[in-house]
């Protein structure tokens, strides 16, 4: 049986577009996804990144939820050390109250930004160390059994929004296993830990009220097109854009200079970040994803696409839906 298929929407602000264009595209994708059988769409918290519009993650989720009917929406993830647990409980409790049965809350401990932006967020340097305690505090607010006497999340109390632990290292896998929560590995941009992290999570998983057995979501990139050649052309172009963004940091380069950067150690390192990428015709992409799901021991795949424009981006998910059949979901309430 195939893994369940979901979408990671990074709310790209493409060159020449505005943030509003990005949000309009996110609505179109969500409307397509709920008619084509995708399980969920997640949005990631990033800050001070000109190409990503999902910084106010809960607000974007609310906007998309208001323009869709039943697809699950959530954060993949909220960087909890940037926030007070009570604030996130209130935000996602509000979302769950407005859109019952549709809201997920994935949690990470990375800053989602650089050092200067961490300062602008007023994030304490030691806040990541409190991540395990903050997860438990947040979970308690959502359950209605606050760990802070006299303080409740309103809205939020009793909504029991499902929590997911995100990670790109062994830490997140260990924590998810200890707390008996589902685990999502960020293998779409940080592939090195995938196998070891998932193995550790499955071996050490402790059943909880929320989950009786391990549940793994693995991130993977995909571009599907009518021809193999077109898909690979788009993938190469997206890789060049990524290398320029990450290595050039705002600088302008000629095509010849980009060629040199692509072959440099820094360029090759960026290319390795998207090692798990399914590129080709729908059948070729499905074959890769089936093999990847087995490799990752994944119950669910969450697919990010870096297609060259909004039309091709939507087409990737439409084409993939044509060839995919999802297995039943084992995760209760999600």
Secondary structure, DSSP 8 states (H G I E B T S, - for coil): ---EEEEEE--B--TT--HHHHHHHHHHHHHHHHHHT--EEEE----S-TTB--SSHHHHHHHHHHT-SS-EEEEEEEEGGGS-HHHHHHHHHHHHHHSTT-EEEEEE-S-SS-HHHHHHTT--TTGGGGHHHHHHHHHHHHHT--SSTT---TTTTT---EEEEEESSHHHHHHHHHHT-EEEE-TTT-GGGHHHHHHHHHHH----SS-SS--EEEEEEEEE-SSHHHHHHHHHHHHHHHHIIIIITT----HHHHHHHHHSHHHHHHHHHT-SEEEESHHHHHHHHHHHHHHHT-SEEEEE---SSHHHHHHHHHHHHHH-------STT-
